[in-house]
Amino acid sequence: MSTTPKNIGVLDTMDNFNVTTGSAVTLSSVVTINRDANLYFVDIADNDVRVTFDGSTPSNTVDSEVGHVLKAGRDYLMYAGMFKTAKLLGIGGTAKIAVTQLNGYA
């Protein structure tokens, strides 16, 4: 039996971009958002990243690490509200990110 949801549709082509340790990237600034998208499939490759959703900027400073860690080699499903405010920062170097916009519900 398949565990793949049958009620989710792909809306757009995949977007690919890099996130470095130098400065945080707001996801909605590097992906042209389809107004019908309510889910985003996000794949993290090569290096871990930090992410914030509350408008704060992720940081790797030893005394004040800020943000959740998204592990390299994993994929994540984000709701539209999370995605539109998400800021990413590379942890150990440049991370390659792939995003596919979806609509439906999980």
N, CA and C of each residue as an Amber inpcrd file, in Angstrom:
protein
   318
   0.8370000  -1.1690000   0.0000000   0.0000000   0.0000000   0.0000000
   0.8900000   1.2430000   0.0000000   0.5720000   2.1990000  -0.8550000
   1.3240000   3.4430000  -0.9500000   0.9520000   4.3800000   0.1890000
   1.9540000   5.0840000   0.7140000   1.6990000   6.0830000   1.7440000
   1.7080000   7.4970000   1.1700000   1.8610000   7.6050000  -0.1590000
   1.8800000   8.9080000  -0.8000000   0.4800000   9.5070000  -0.8060000
   0.3100000  10.7190000  -0.2790000  -1.0090000  11.3490000  -0.3060000
  -1.4960000  11.5130000  -1.7380000  -2.7520000  11.2600000  -1.9810000
  -3.3170000  11.3290000  -3.3270000  -3.9530000  12.6910000  -3.6100000
  -4.0040000  13.5540000  -2.6340000  -4.7190000  14.8120000  -2.7560000
  -3.7950000  16.0230000  -2.8410000  -2.5480000  15.8240000  -3.2280000
  -1.5970000  16.9280000  -3.3420000  -1.1610000  17.0450000  -4.7980000
  -1.2370000  18.2670000  -5.3300000  -0.8390000  18.4950000  -6.7110000
   0.3780000  19.3950000  -6.7990000   1.2250000  19.1490000  -7.7920000
   2.4010000  19.9800000  -8.0410000   1.9550000  21.1870000  -8.8490000
   2.3300000  22.3800000  -8.4060000   1.8940000  23.6150000  -9.0540000
   2.9270000  24.2360000  -9.9700000   4.1640000  23.9630000  -9.7630000
   5.1850000  24.7240000 -10.4540000   6.4170000  23.8510000 -10.6260000
   7.3870000  24.3410000 -11.3840000   8.6480000  23.6320000 -11.5140000
   9.4570000  23.7950000 -10.2290000  10.4380000  22.9490000 -10.0680000
  11.2890000  22.9990000  -8.8820000  12.2300000  24.1980000  -8.9720000
  12.3880000  24.9050000  -7.8490000  13.3540000  25.9900000  -7.7350000
  14.5770000  25.4650000  -6.9960000  15.7710000  25.8270000  -7.4600000
  17.0220000  25.4350000  -6.8200000  17.8390000  26.6780000  -6.5190000
  18.4360000  26.7070000  -5.3300000  19.2730000  27.8410000  -4.9460000
  20.2140000  27.3840000  -3.8470000  21.1940000  28.2250000  -3.5330000
  22.1720000  27.9210000  -2.4920000  21.9700000  28.8260000  -1.2900000
  22.2770000  28.2860000  -0.1230000  22.2630000  29.0550000   1.1190000
  23.6550000  28.9320000   1.7220000  24.2710000  30.0600000   2.0440000
  25.6310000  30.0520000   2.5710000  25.6380000  30.3830000   4.0630000
  26.8130000  30.3570000   4.6300000  26.9840000  30.7540000   6.0250000
  27.1180000  32.2640000   6.1580000  27.2430000  32.9660000   5.0350000
  27.4950000  34.3990000   5.0510000  26.3140000  35.2700000   5.4170000
  25.1250000  34.9490000   4.8890000  23.9520000  35.7580000   5.2110000
  22.6880000  34.9250000   5.0340000  21.6970000  35.2270000   5.8440000
  20.4340000  34.4950000   5.8120000  19.6580000  34.8250000   4.5470000
  18.9100000  33.8400000   4.0570000  18.0790000  33.9890000   2.8640000
  16.6250000  33.7800000   3.2630000  15.7580000  34.7340000   2.9060000
  14.3270000  34.5560000   3.1060000  13.8030000  33.7570000   1.9220000
  13.1870000  32.5990000   2.1970000  12.7700000  31.7090000   1.1180000
  11.8730000  32.3880000   0.1060000  10.9450000  33.2170000   0.5670000
  10.0200000  33.8690000  -0.3650000  10.7050000  34.9010000  -1.2630000
  11.9590000  35.2430000  -0.9680000  12.6820000  36.1870000  -1.8280000
  13.4330000  35.4760000  -2.9540000  13.6210000  34.1690000  -2.8520000
  14.3380000  33.4290000  -3.8960000  13.4170000  32.5020000  -4.6860000
  12.1750000  32.3700000  -4.2580000  11.1920000  31.5440000  -4.9500000
  10.0030000  32.4320000  -5.3120000   9.6110000  32.4260000  -6.5800000
   8.4130000  33.1500000  -6.9900000   7.2150000  32.3180000  -6.5600000
   6.4550000  32.8410000  -5.6210000   5.3860000  32.0730000  -4.9930000
   4.1400000  32.0330000  -5.8730000   3.6550000  30.8340000  -6.1150000
   2.3920000  30.6330000  -6.8070000   1.2830000  30.9190000  -5.8030000
   0.3430000  31.7720000  -6.1290000  -0.6920000  32.1890000  -5.1710000
  -1.5790000  31.0340000  -4.7120000  -1.6150000  29.9310000  -5.4650000
  -2.4250000  28.7740000  -5.0890000  -1.6730000  27.7710000  -4.2180000
  -0.3980000  27.9890000  -4.0080000   0.4040000  27.0440000  -3.2080000
   0.0500000  27.1680000  -1.7340000  -0.1320000  26.0400000  -1.0830000
  -0.3210000  26.0570000   0.3650000   0.6150000  25.0840000   1.0690000
   1.4240000  24.3600000   0.2880000   2.4540000  23.4730000   0.8230000
   3.7200000  23.6170000  -0.0110000   4.8550000  23.4160000   0.6370000
   6.1330000  23.5050000  -0.0470000   6.9860000  22.3140000   0.3660000
   7.4660000  21.5660000  -0.6260000   8.3560000  20.4390000  -0.3850000
   9.7750000  20.9840000  -0.4960000  10.5320000  20.9430000   0.6010000
  11.8580000  21.5480000   0.6740000  12.8900000  20.4540000   0.9460000
  13.8900000  20.3600000   0.0820000  14.9520000  19.3590000   0.2060000
  16.2630000  20.0790000   0.5080000  16.9520000  19.6270000   1.5650000
  18.2190000  20.2250000   1.9890000  19.3510000  19.2720000   1.5880000
  20.2970000  19.7480000   0.7780000  21.4170000  18.9130000   0.3440000
  22.7430000  19.5220000   0.8000000  23.7290000  18.6890000   0.9700000
  25.1360000  19.0420000   1.2180000  25.4850000  19.4920000   2.6310000
  24.7510000  20.4240000   3.2110000  25.0810000  20.9380000   4.5420000
  23.8060000  21.2780000   5.3000000  23.8690000  21.1630000   6.6220000
  22.7390000  21.5400000   7.4710000  22.5060000  23.0450000   7.3860000
  21.2740000  23.4580000   7.6900000  20.9380000  24.8780000   7.7380000
  20.1610000  25.1700000   9.0140000  20.1590000  26.4150000   9.4200000
  19.2930000  26.8940000  10.4970000  18.1320000  27.6250000   9.8570000
  16.9440000  27.5220000  10.4700000  15.7670000  28.1930000   9.9420000
  14.9970000  28.8600000  11.0770000  14.4720000  30.0500000  10.7950000
  13.5550000  30.7200000  11.7130000  12.2750000  31.0120000  10.9390000
  11.1630000  31.1160000  11.6760000   9.8670000  31.3940000  11.0660000
   9.2100000  32.6460000  11.6540000   9.8430000  33.2500000  12.6380000
   9.2140000  34.3410000  13.3930000   9.7360000  35.7290000  13.0320000
  10.4620000  35.8310000  11.9360000  11.0050000  37.1210000  11.5270000
  12.4180000  37.3720000  12.0310000  12.8740000  36.5790000  13.0040000
  14.2420000  36.7440000  13.4920000  15.2210000  36.1570000  12.4700000
  16.4740000  36.5260000  12.5920000  17.5040000  36.0630000  11.6770000
  18.2720000  34.9110000  12.3080000  18.3950000  33.7800000  11.5850000
  19.1620000  32.6610000  12.1350000  20.6240000  33.0450000  12.3290000
  21.2630000  32.3970000  13.2990000  22.6460000  32.7190000  13.6280000
  23.3860000  31.4530000  14.0350000  24.6700000  31.4050000  13.6760000
  25.5470000  30.3010000  14.0730000  26.5470000  30.7130000  15.1340000
  26.3890000  31.8950000  15.6980000  27.3180000  32.3770000  16.7130000
  27.3000000  31.4140000  17.8940000  28.4610000  31.0100000  18.3510000
  28.5810000  29.9990000  19.3950000  27.7670000  30.3430000  20.6360000
  27.8140000  31.5750000  21.0750000  27.1100000  31.9590000  22.2980000
  25.6330000  32.2540000  22.0880000  25.2090000  32.3990000  20.8250000
  23.8000000  32.7240000  20.6010000  23.2960000  32.1020000  19.2960000
  23.2700000  30.7660000  19.2500000  22.7270000  30.0910000  18.0790000
  21.2200000  30.3360000  18.0350000  20.7310000  30.7450000  16.8810000
  19.3180000  31.0570000  16.7230000  18.7630000  30.2360000  15.5610000
  17.6620000  29.5600000  15.7740000  16.9750000  28.8380000  14.7070000
  16.9620000  27.3440000  14.9060000  16.0080000  26.7210000  14.2550000
  15.9000000  25.2640000  14.2310000  16.9070000  24.7260000  13.2220000
  17.4100000  23.5200000  13.4350000  18.3510000  22.9090000  12.5000000
  17.5920000  21.9880000  11.5500000  17.7750000  22.2280000  10.2440000
  17.2730000  21.3260000   9.2160000  18.4750000  20.5530000   8.6980000
  18.4020000  19.2430000   8.7730000  19.5360000  18.3840000   8.4440000
  19.6790000  18.1500000   6.9440000  20.9150000  18.1210000   6.4750000
  21.2140000  17.7950000   5.0850000  20.7790000  16.3590000   4.8010000
  20.3360000  16.1300000   3.5840000  19.9070000  14.7990000   3.1970000
  18.4710000  14.4870000   3.5880000  17.7760000  15.4700000   4.1080000
  16.3740000  15.2890000   4.5310000  15.4840000  16.2040000   3.7120000
  14.2130000  15.9100000   3.7150000  13.2450000  16.7960000   3.0770000
  12.1870000  17.1640000   4.0970000  11.5600000  18.3110000   3.8700000
  10.6120000  18.8730000   4.8200000   9.3990000  19.3890000   4.0610000
   8.2280000  19.2570000   4.6450000   6.9980000  19.7990000   4.1000000
   6.6220000  20.9980000   4.9460000   6.5490000  22.1690000   4.3160000
   6.2240000  23.4010000   5.0360000   4.8810000  23.9330000   4.5590000
   4.0910000  24.4200000   5.4940000   2.8540000  25.1090000   5.1480000
   3.1880000  26.5030000   4.6410000   2.2670000  27.1080000   3.8980000
   2.5170000  28.4050000   3.2580000   2.9550000  29.4810000   4.2490000
   2.2810000  29.5810000   5.3890000   2.6400000  30.6000000   6.3720000
   4.0620000  30.4510000   6.8810000   4.5040000  29.2060000   7.0820000
   5.8760000  28.9460000   7.5170000   6.8630000  29.3280000   6.4210000
   6.5610000  28.8880000   5.2020000   7.4730000  29.0880000   4.0890000
   7.6910000  30.5700000   3.7990000   6.6130000  31.3360000   3.8000000
   6.7060000  32.7430000   3.4260000   7.5200000  33.5760000   4.4040000
   7.6750000  33.1170000   5.6440000   8.4670000  33.8540000   6.6330000
   9.8060000  33.1890000   6.9360000  10.0540000  32.0070000   6.3850000
  11.2630000  31.2450000   6.7090000  12.5260000  31.9420000   6.2230000
  13.5190000  31.9910000   7.1130000  14.8510000  32.4850000   6.7640000
  15.8270000  31.3550000   7.0240000  16.7150000  31.0850000   6.0520000
  17.6920000  30.0050000   6.1560000  19.1060000  30.5500000   6.1910000
  19.9640000  29.8590000   6.9280000  21.3860000  30.1850000   7.0090000
  22.1680000  28.8840000   7.0320000  23.1760000  28.7610000   6.1740000
  24.0090000  27.5660000   6.1670000  24.7800000  27.4340000   7.4730000
  25.0260000  26.1850000   7.8850000  25.7640000  25.9460000   9.1230000
  27.2300000  25.6290000   8.8510000  27.5140000  24.6250000   8.0290000
  28.8950000  24.2100000   7.8330000  29.4370000  24.5000000   6.4600000
  28.7650000  25.3200000   5.7140000  29.1570000  25.6330000   4.3490000
  27.9100000  25.8650000   3.5180000  28.0770000  25.8780000   2.2160000
  26.9630000  26.1250000   1.3140000  26.0480000  24.9120000   1.2450000
  24.7490000  25.1520000   1.3730000  23.7430000  24.1010000   1.2410000
  22.9410000  24.3430000  -0.0270000  22.7150000  23.2780000  -0.7830000
  21.8590000  23.3640000  -1.9590000  20.4380000  23.0500000  -1.5200000
  19.4970000  23.9070000  -1.9380000  18.1030000  23.7740000  -1.5430000
  17.2520000  23.6010000  -2.8030000  16.3070000  22.6810000  -2.7490000
  15.3380000  22.4990000  -3.8350000  13.9450000  22.6550000  -3.2390000
  13.0800000  23.3980000  -3.9300000  11.7180000  23.6540000  -3.4490000
  10.7220000  23.3600000  -4.5700000   9.6670000  22.6040000  -4.2500000
   8.5550000  22.3870000  -5.1560000   7.2850000  22.8740000  -4.4750000
   6.5140000  23.6960000  -5.1890000   5.2790000  24.2330000  -4.6460000
   4.1190000  23.2650000  -4.9230000   3.2820000  23.1070000  -3.9110000
   2.1840000  22.1430000  -3.9780000   0.8820000  22.7920000  -3.5400000
  -0.2390000  22.1590000  -3.8810000  -1.4980000  22.5570000  -3.2700000
  -2.2640000  21.2940000  -2.8880000  -3.1260000  21.4380000  -1.9350000
  -3.8540000  20.3010000  -1.3890000  -3.6240000  20.2280000   0.0900000
  -3.7650000  19.0520000   0.6480000  -3.4960000  18.8640000   2.0680000
  -2.8490000  17.5170000   2.2830000  -2.0070000  17.4510000   3.3050000
  -1.2320000  16.2390000   3.5840000  -2.0670000  15.2360000   4.3480000
